[in-house]
Amino acid sequence: MTLPLHGVRVLDLSDHRAALGSRMLADLGAEVTMVEPPGGNPIRHLAPFVDDERSADGSYQHLYFNVNKRSIVLDWRSDDGLARLGSLVESADILIETNQPGEFPVDEVRAKNPRLIVVSATPYGKRGPKSSWRATDLTATAAGGLLQVSGERADPPVHGAAFPGHTMTGLTIASSAMTALHGRDRTPGQPGCQIDISMQEATSFQVVQTSNPNIWRWREEAPYRPALSQVIQCADGRWMGCNISPNKLPEFIAMLEEAGVEHHLDPENWEVIHRGDRAAWQYLENPLQDLARDLAAVWPRQKLLERLWACGTPAMPTLSFSEFEETEHYPTSGQFTHIDTPNVGKELSYSRSPLDPVQSPLEMRPAPSLGEHNDAPLPPLTGGHDVGTEGQASFPDMPLTGIRVLDLTWVAAGPLTTRLMANFGADVIKVESSGDRMDPVRVQPIKGEFHFDLPDLFNEVNTGKKSVTIDLANEQGKKLLRELVAHCDVLVNNYSAGSLARMGFPWEELRQINPGLILVHLPGVGGDSPWRPLRTLGNLLKAAAGMNFLMGYKHQPPRGMGVAYPDFTSPHVGVTAILSALRAREETGEGREIELSQLSATVALLGSQWMQFDQLGRDLPRPGNRDANMCPHGVFPSQGDDQWVALALESDDQWPAFARLIGCSDWADRVDLRTLAGRKATEDEIESAIGKWSAPLTKWDAAEQMQAAGIAANAVEDLRDMMDLDEHFRDHYQRVEQPSHPGFGIWIDGAPWEFAHLERRVLDRSPMLGEHNEEVLSGLLGKSQEQIAELVAAGVVG
């Protein structure tokens, strides 16, 4: 089976912060070689280990994130090692590195191969006042705004499950590398480039809904915990989540009355969900959700779920891994496979790749032993692309120019997928309804008034697109869509599984219209699952994926992070899948249908935790803010109400300076505290001392003092901090205006990565409703003014 990235050679010099990115490229067929220092990549030394036996091959993170890779040992910091690396670079397409800015000789390496794409993922990017700062997953999520909205208000902010900062960094590496590869191979001379990824910026992509910049600019509100997280406990002690919509009031009232739950609802009063003009991050604070908790206290979980599902209400169970087998979905989902893993002498359970649907089933070769391929020459490359090699040109500012995308997405996950493509040059045509099926995020009130062009989240997730309004319930509207399909490379939708076919657009028909079409579905749940037809939301999917039980404190309900997590991981998976499918099309001439289940992809991001659970046979303890590989590692109070600083000691060598900084100089020389095991034995005492040191300081002062001592730390930033007070990050945001409302400022997040040779990318605004009807219908489909007028008069367009 020829995979889309066959012929692509990747050198992986990254550590655990970026391992997911190269794993995704390897899954798609790229030849990925880990270039490891003599002691091995740091990921090999991260607990937990199989059977608790520390070894270079036994780390669960290594075993999962280094699947499908090769390994050689090479010290590029030595003259001989750098020379050898140079010879490897000559035939490479992509090099991934995670060194602090200035440590890795990017220019020298790129001089060996001008075609090389270097992906540099660093804590704060290569520009700005914090470019030299250190970061761990904890401190990156503090800097990116995720930590502040996760947890319970009464407790400190809590670290997200499964290293969300590393996950977002790895996903950004994959999507940006594919974007650059596409642009390079279509430019004369195939010029390379350097991609600059900031962990802070990559992580902040998770909060573009919860902490949308307009919440601060328009309302002067800074969202806080628990934000968009939710969980309710049922009568049988099980947990679940739901989103009770006002358009289901009659059905919900019937349930309340059947269960004997007192209420004062009026089935004609749809405004009951609103408590004033609340921002999106507070939408779960409404009378319907309060009554859902009362109903759950009476009914067991399965009964309540089935009743909510029957009336089309989004709802999902909040699951621990040990509950997976009890569900209708997981036992038959094909999510997990046992694979013999010789380096640890046993079979391990692996989750399918998040990209498996691109060309299922994708092969999984166990992670390599250290230096396994030292004496194995690089295999000859097969395939590859020689597109546009005549002449020489600069790397394109818009590497996805020439791709046309038909966008049938709404809300967040789908629109962000196509936004990432539009921001880098793709021509994205968003097909919208101006009637009952309008994108819900177009109809949110702004300062108490409704206007379709102004809502914050719509403007956030649709930058750079065109908008056409077509009634797809009308046969003439369906005909127009089919005409558009004939002119597009890609069609993306994030409806519930099977909806596009039920609307009258089955794959079999679309491929007849356009044999080269890449059709991408982003449903909440896909495959043949009994959950396939369900309506879902991102915060419900992460709960059903097992994430919520992997974070927090044991006394807290399993509510998870305060964001709709899959809505912001899925776009990177989607872009990577789309661009790989387009690459494969160049060889085969054929399109393909891809169904990327958001639930399946979310579980895949928990692969190392699942592997450990399967080996232990029991759920993993909830870690709070502690970490098995670092001590101290936590969130500590600082001056002011709900003000915190996050810090992490990455190595034993940092301990003496740390101890002196917090005023415990006598600890600096204690032999027992110079080891991780010794510090773990006195973790409570150490954390108490840190709290006493940090409490009188501002969170900014505390972080700066730590960083000056070479220790990873960051203020736990809220939206106001990120927009106004963080000098390093505040330029991330951009102001746009809609022509319909000149002078009314709308703030949007910048792109999640940059090209190092360019200034910060300036994004186009999102489209007004139907703004490009004439341009698309006339310019692309060749409709006359008379024909367009007839379509408008018939209600098909506009």
N, C-alpha and C positions, 0 to 999 in steps of 0.2 A: 504494500500500500504506500503510494507516494504522498507524503504529507505536504501541506502548503509551503512550509519554510525549508524544504529540502534544498541543499545548496547554500544555505545561509550559515556562516561560521561566526560564533559568538565566543569571545574571551570574557570570562566572568571573574573579575578581581574584587567583587563585592563581598560584604560580610552578611550577617543575618538580617540586617536592616533592609536588604534588597533581594534576598534569595528568591522570593516569590516571582519577581520579574523575569529572571533568567529561566526559572522553572517553566513559566508559561511559554516562553519562546522554544524551550526544549520540547515541550509537549506537542508543539505544532510542527516539529521536525527539524528545527535548527540544531546544528552540531554545537553544543554548549560545553566548553571546557573550563572547569574551575581551575584557576591559576592560584595555587595555595602557597602560603609561606611555609617554611620548614616545619613549624609546629602545627600546621593545619589551619584551615579557616576557623575563625572564632565560633562559628555555628556548631562545629564538632564538639565544642567543650561546654555547651549549654545543657544544664539539667532541665528536665528529667531524662534519665537514660533507661534503656530496656533492662529490666531485671535489676535496676538500681546499680548497674555495674558501669562505672565511668570508663569510657573508651573512646577512641577517635571515630569509631563507627557506630556507636550506640545511642547518640542523642536523637530523641524523637524529632526535633526540628531538622537536624541534618537528614535523617532518613526520609522525611516527607518532602522537604523543600529542594532537595538535591536529586530527586528522581530524574532519570533520563539524561544525566550529565556525565562528563568524563572528569578525571582529576589528574593534574600534574603538580609537582612541587617545584616552585621557582621563586627565588628571592629577588624581586625586581629592584630592591634597594641596593643590591650589589652591582658592580660594573658588569660582571659576567651574566648575572641574571637579567639585567636590563637589556643587554645585547641579545640574549636568547628570546626575551619577550619581543624585541624588535623584529626578530625573524618570524615569530608567530603572527605578529600584527600584519605582516605583508600580505597574508592571504585571508585576513579577517574582515568581516563586514561590520561588526558591532563589538565594542569593548565597554563593559560596565564596571564602574569603580565607585567606592564609597569613602575615599580618603578625605581628610580635612582639606579645604581649599589650599592649593599651593604645594601640597605634599607629593602629588602624583605628576610626573612630567608629561602633561597632556600634549603640549606643543611638540616635544621631541618624539613622542610616540606617533602622533598624527603625521609628522614629516616622513615617517617610514611608509605611510599608506594614506595618500590624500583622500581616498574613498572611505576611510574609516569613520564610522559614527561612534563617538564617545558619549556615553551616558554617565553623567556625574551626579550622583545623589548624595547630598551632604545635609547636615542638620538644618542650616538656614540659607542654603544657596551660596553662590560665589560672590554675591554683591551685597553691600549694605553693612551697617555697623555691627551686626551679630554674625557675620560670615565666619568668624573664627571660633564661635561658641560650639561647645559640645552638646550632644543630645542623646538621650535614650528614648525608647518608645514612650515612657511615662512623660518625660519632659517635652517631647514633641507634641503629644496630645494636649499638654498644658498650654503650649505656645499656639497651637492651632485651634483652640476654643472648644475642643471636644470634652476635655476633662471637666470644665466648669458646668456643663449641662448634664453630667452623668452622676447618678447616685440619688441620695435622699437629702433634702434640704437641711435636716437636722444633723447630718453627718458630714465629714469632709467629702469633697468630690472624690469619685472612685474611678480607678484605672479601668479602661474598657477591656473586654475579653479578647484573647488571642492576638494581642499586639496590634491594635488597629492602626497605629502610626506606621509600623513596618508594612502592614498590609497595604495601606494606601500608597506608600512609597513604591512597593513592588508593582502594584497595579499600574501606577503612573509610568514606571519604567517600561512596562510592556507596551502600553498604548502609545507612548511617545516614541519608543524605538520603532514601532511599526509605522508610525506617521513619517518619521524621518526616512526610513527605508523606502517607503513608497515614493517620497519626493526625490530622493537621491537617484533611484533607478529610472526616473523619467526626466532627468536633467542631463544635458550634454556633458560628457566627461565624468558623470556620476560623482560629483563632489560630496565629500563628507561634511560633518559638522560636529559640534559639541552641544549636547542637551544639558541644561542646568535645572536640576530638580532640588527643591527645598523640601525637607521633611515637614517643616511647619506649613508650607503652602499646600503640599499634597494632602496633609491631614485636614487642613481647613476646608477642603472640598466636602467633608462630611457634614459641615454645619451650615451649608448655604441655604438650607430651609429653616432649621431651628434658630439659627442666629443670622438670618438674612440682614444685610447691612441697613436696609430701610427701617427695620425695627428700631434701630438706634437713631437714624437720621430723622425719621418721621415722628417717632413716638418717644424718643429718649428712654427706651427700655433696653435693658441688657438681660437677655434670657438667662434663667438659672434652673437648677435641678428641681423637679425631675424632667422638665421640658416635654419632649415628645415620647418619652418612655411611658409604658403603662403595663399594669398587670392587675388582675382581680382574682381573688380566691373563691373557689366554688364550695358548695356544701360538702363535697367529698374530700376537701383538702387540696384538690388539684388546682393548678393555675391556668389562666388563659387571658387573652386580650380580645377586644372587639372595638368597633367604631360604629356606634349607633347613629344612624343618619336620620335627619328629620323627615326625609321622604319615605321612611319606613315606620312612621309613627303609628298607624293603625295596627300593624302587625306587632309592634313592640308593646303597645298598650294591651293588646290581647294576651300577650305572655305575662305581663305584670298582673293582670286581673286573674288569670288562671292560677298564678302562683300566690295570689293573695298579698301582693306588694302594694302598699298604699301609694297613690300618686295623685297629681293634680294636672295631668297633661290633657291638652285639647288636641284631638287629631287634626284639626284644621289650622293649628298654630305652628307653622314651620319655624317661626322665629325663636322657638324655645331653646334652640341650640346656642343662641347668642346671649352672652352676658355683656352687654355693651359692645364696644368695637374692639374686641380682643384680637391680638396678633395670632398668627398661625401656631406659634410655639405653645400657646395656651388653649388650643382648640379642644383638648381633652377635658378641660375644666368647664363642664356644662351639666345641666340637670339630667340629660339623658345618660351620660356616663355614670353619674352618681346612682341613678336608678338601676343601671346595669349591675353595679356592685351589690345592690340590695337583692336583685334577682338571682345573682350568682350565689348569694348566701343561702338561698332556698333550694336551688337545683344543682345536681351534680354536673360536672364539666361536660360530659358527652351529650347529655340531654340538652343543655343550653346551646352548645355548639350546633347540634343538629337542627334545632329550631331556628337559630340565627341564619344558618346556611340555607335553610329551606325558603327563607324570605329574601335571600340575596344580600344579607348584611355581612360585611367583612369581619371575620372572626377566625382565630387560630388558637390551638393549644400552646401554652408555654411549657416547653419540654426540657427535661434533663435527658442526657444520652441514654440513661437506663430505661426511659420510657419509650424510646423509638420503636422497639419491637411490639409495643402494645397498640400502635397506631395502624390505621388502614394503609398509610402511605409507605412507610420506610421498608417493611419486609419485602415488598415487591418492586422497590424503586430502582434497584441496580446501583445504588449510590456507593456501595462498598464492595471491595474485592480483596480476598486474601491472596497474598503473593509471597512466594518463598524468598526470603531475604538472607542469603548465605552469610553476609558479614556479621549477622547476629545469631545465626544458626536456628532460625525459626520462621514460620509464616507470620506476617503482620497484616493487619487490616488497613487498606488504603482507600481513601475516598476517591471517587472519580475526579478527574481534572475539571476545573470550572470551564475549560474550553472543549471538553469532550464532544459536545454536540457538533462542533465544526466538522469533524470527520470521525464519527464514533465507530468502534471503540478505539481511543487513542492508547498507544502502547505505554506501559509503565515498566521501565527497567530500574531495579533497585539502585539507590544512591551508591556512588563509587567509594571504595576504600581510599585512604590517603595515598596519593601518588600512584594509583592503580594503572594509569596510562603513561607513566614516565618513559617507559621504553617502547611504547607503541607509537609509531609515527602517525601524524594526522592523516586520516583516510582521505583519498582523493575526493574532491568535491564533484557532485553530480548535479545536473540541472543548473539552477541559478538564472540570473537575468542579465542580459546584455542590452538593455533598453537605453537608447539615447546616448551611446558612448562616443558619438562623433563630436569633435570640437571640445570646448571647455566652457563652463559657466559657473557662476556662484550658486551656492545652495539656495533654493527658492524660499522666499519669505512665507509663501503659502503652499506647502508641499502637497496638499490634497486637491489643488486646482485640477479640474477635469473630471472629478467625481460628482455625479448628480445623485442626490438622495431624495427619495419620496418619503416624507415623514408623516406617519399616521399615529404619532405617539401623543400622550398627554400626561399631565401631572409632573413627575420628576425623572424616574429612571430612564424612560425612553427619550424624553426631550434632552436630557443631559448627554446621552449617547450621541445624538445628532448635533448637539451644540459643540461638543469637542471636535467634531468633523468640520462644522461650519467655521469655527474659529481659526482653523488651519487651512481654509481654502475651498472646502467642498461647497457645492451649490445645493443647499438644502431647501426643499419646497415643503412647507408645512401645510397639510390639508386639514382645514378646520370646519367645524359646523358653526353657523351663526344662530342656531336654534337650540333645541332641547339637549343636544349632545355636545354642547360647547365644553371645551377644556375647563374642568372645575377651577383651575387656578387662574382663569381669566375672570371669574365672577366673585372674587373676594372684595369685600368693602375696603376702601381707602379713605381714612378719616371720615367714616360714616356714609360715604357715597360710593356708588358703583360706576366704574367705567372700564370697559373691556381692555383698554390699552395700558392701564396703569398698575395692575397688581404686581406686588413685589416678586413673588416666586415665578410668575410667568415671565417677567422681564429678566429674571436671573437665568432661567434654563433654556431660553430660546434666542440667545444673542446670535446675530449674523444670519438669520434665516429669512426666507420669504414666506408670506402667508397668502393662501388662496382659500376661499370659503366655498365648499361644494356640499350639497345635500346628498349624502351617500345612501339615504333611504329611497332616493328617487332613481328610476332607471336611467334617466338622462345623466344624472350625477355619477352613477356607476360607469356609464360609458365614458364619461370624461376621465375618471380615474384610470380606466384601462388604457386610454390614450396616453396619459401621463406615464404609465408603467412602461410603455414602449420606448420612452425617451430617457429612462433612468437606469442607473447602475445598481442601485440598492433601494429596497423598500423596508422600512423599519416600523414595527408596531409593538406596543406593550399592552395589548388587550389580554383578557383572560384567554387561556389556551383554546384554540379552535374558533375563536370569535371571527377572525378575518374570513375564514371559509364560510361560516354561517352568514356573514354579511354579503356573500356572493362573489368572493375572491379567493377560491381555492388555488393552491399551488399548481395543480395540474393545468389550470387555465392560464395563470400568470406566466408560467414558463412557455406556454404556446405563444403568448403575445411577445415575450422577450426571453429567448433561451439563455441569455447571459445574465439574467437578473439574480442578484443575491437577495433573498427574502429572509429577513431576520425577525423572529418573534422573541419578545422578552416577557413572557408571562410570569406571574407569581409562581405558579407550579405547572410543570409540563409533563411530558411523557404520557404514560397510561394510568397515572395515579388517580385514585378516587377523588383526590383533592383538585384535580385538573380544572374543573369548571368553577372553582370557588373564586370569589372576589377577595383580593388580598391588598394589604398595605405593607410598606417596608418594615415598620416597627413590629407588625405581627409576624412577618416572615422570619426576622432574626430570632424571635422568641421560639418559633417552631423549629428553627435550625439548631437549637440547643445553646445559643450564645448567652442567654440571660443567666443561666445557672453556672456559667464559667467566670462570673465576676461578682463583685460586691462582697459584703460581709454576711456571715451566716444568719445574723439576726434581721437582715433586711429581706423584703420580698424580692423575688427575682425579676426586677423590672428592666434591667439592661441599660444600655447607653441611651441618652436622650435624643437620639436621631433615628431616622428611618434608614438604618445602615445599608441594606441592599440597594436602596435607591441611588447610592453614591459609589458603591463598588461595581455594580452592574454596568455603568457606562464605560468604564475602562475595559471590562471584559468584552462588552459589545464592540467597541472600536477595534480591539485586537482581533476579534473574530472576523469582523467585516473586512478589514484590510488583508488578513490572511486569505480569506475566500476570494477577494479580488486578485490577489497574487496568483492563487491557484487557477483562476479563470484565464489568466494570460497564457497558461500552458494548455489547458483543456478546451478553452472556448466556451465552457459551460458554466452556468450559474449553479446555485444550490440553495436549498432551504435549510435554515439553521434555527433551532428552538433552544434558546438559552434560558433555562429555568432559573429564576432568581433564587428560589429556595435551594436548589441543588448547588448552585455556585456559592451560596453563603455557607453551606455545610462544608464544601470543599476548602474554604478558607480556614476551617477549624481542623484540618487534616491531622496535624500532629497531636492535638488534644484528643481527637477521636482514637488515634492509634494507641495512645497511652491508656485511655479508658478501656479499649478492647482487651488490652493485655492484662490490666488489673481486674477487670470484671466488676468495677464499681465506679460510681461517679467521683469526679475529682473534687477536692475541697475548694471552696470559694476563697480566693486569696486575699480579698481586700486590696490594699495597696502594696503588699509585700511581693517580693520576687525571689525565686529559688536561687538566682545567680548573682544577686546584688544585695548588699546590706551596708548602710541603710538604703531604703528605696521607699519613698512615700510622699505624702502631702501634709504640709505642716502649716499651722496658723501663722498669720502675719498681722500687721497693724491694720485695724479696720474691721467692719462687719463683713463676714463671709469672704475674707481675703486670705489667699493661700499661696504657698510656694511649693513647687514640686522639685525634688532632687533625687539623685541616684549616684551611688558610689560604684563605679564600674570595675575597679581593680583594687587589689590589696595595696598597691603602691601609693594610692591616693589617701590612704587612711591617716598617716601622720599629719599631713597638711589639713585634712578635714577636722581631725580632733582638736588641733590648735585653733582653728577658725571658730569653732563653736564654744571655745572657752574651756575645753577639757584637755589641757596640755598633758596631764599625767597619763591620759589614755594613749597618747601618741607612741609611748614606748612600751606599752603592755604587749607582750609577745602574743597572748591569746587573741587580742583584738586585731592583730595584723593578718589574720586569716578569716576567710568568709565563714568558716564553721564556728570560729570563736565569736565573731560578731553576731551570728545568728543565735548563739546561745544567750546573748545579752541584748537581744533586739529591743525588748521593751524599754530597758534602761537607756539605750542609745536614742531611741525615738523620743523619750521624755526630755532628754537633754537638748535635742534639736528643737523641740517645741518651745522650750524656755529661751533658747537663743533667738529663734525666728520671730516670736510673738511681738517684741517691741519694734521690729524692723518693718519697713514697707516691703511688700513682696518683690518690688523691683530691686531694692538695696540687697535683700537676701540673695536673690539670684545673681546679681552682679558680683557680690563677694565670693560666692561659690565658683562662678566661672573664672574669676581672677585667680583662684587657686587650682584651676584645671578640672573642676568637678561639674558634671552636667546638672543644670538647674534652670528653671524658668518660672516666672510668675504664672499662676493659674489665671489665664486671661479670659475675660468675658468680652462681649462684643464691643463695648465702649473702649476697653483697653486696646483691642486689635485695630479699631478704626482711628482712635485719637491719641493714644498714649504710647503705643509701641512704635518707636521711630523706624524700626526695621521693617515692620509689616504694613503700616498704614497706606503705603503707596500701592498695595495690592488691589485696593478698591478703585473703581472708576465710576464717574458720573456721566449719565446719558440723559437725554430728553426725548419725549415723543412729540412729533410734529403736531399732534392733536392738542398738546398741552405745553406750549413753549414756556420756558422758565421754570417748569416743575421738575426738580431734580430727582432722578431715580439712580440709586447706587447698585452696582453689580460687582461680583467677584471677578478678578482677573483670571487668566488661564492658569491651570495647575502646573504648567512647566514653561520654560523659556528656552530659546536658542541663545547660546552664550554670545554669539557674534552680533545679536540684534538688541536694540533697546526693548524695554518692556512692551509687550504686545498691546495695542489699543484695540478694543473690541467694538464691533458695531452693535447698535441697539437691537432689541427684539422688534419684530414687525407689528404694526397695527393690524387689527382684524381685517382680513381681506385686502390688505394694502397692495398686493401684487397680482390681483385677479387679472387685470388687463395685460400686464407684462407677461404672465405665464400663458394665459389663454391665447393671446395674440402672438407674442414673440416665440413661444415654444410650440404651441399646437396649431398656430396659423389661423385662428378664428378671426373672422371679420368683425367690425364694430357692430354690424347688424346681428350677427350670430350671438355675440356676447350680450347684446341688449335683449335678445329673445330669451337667453338663458337666465338673465336677471329677472325678466318679467315673469318667467315660469317658476321662479323661486329655486332654481337649480343652483345658481351662483349668487353670492351676496347675502 
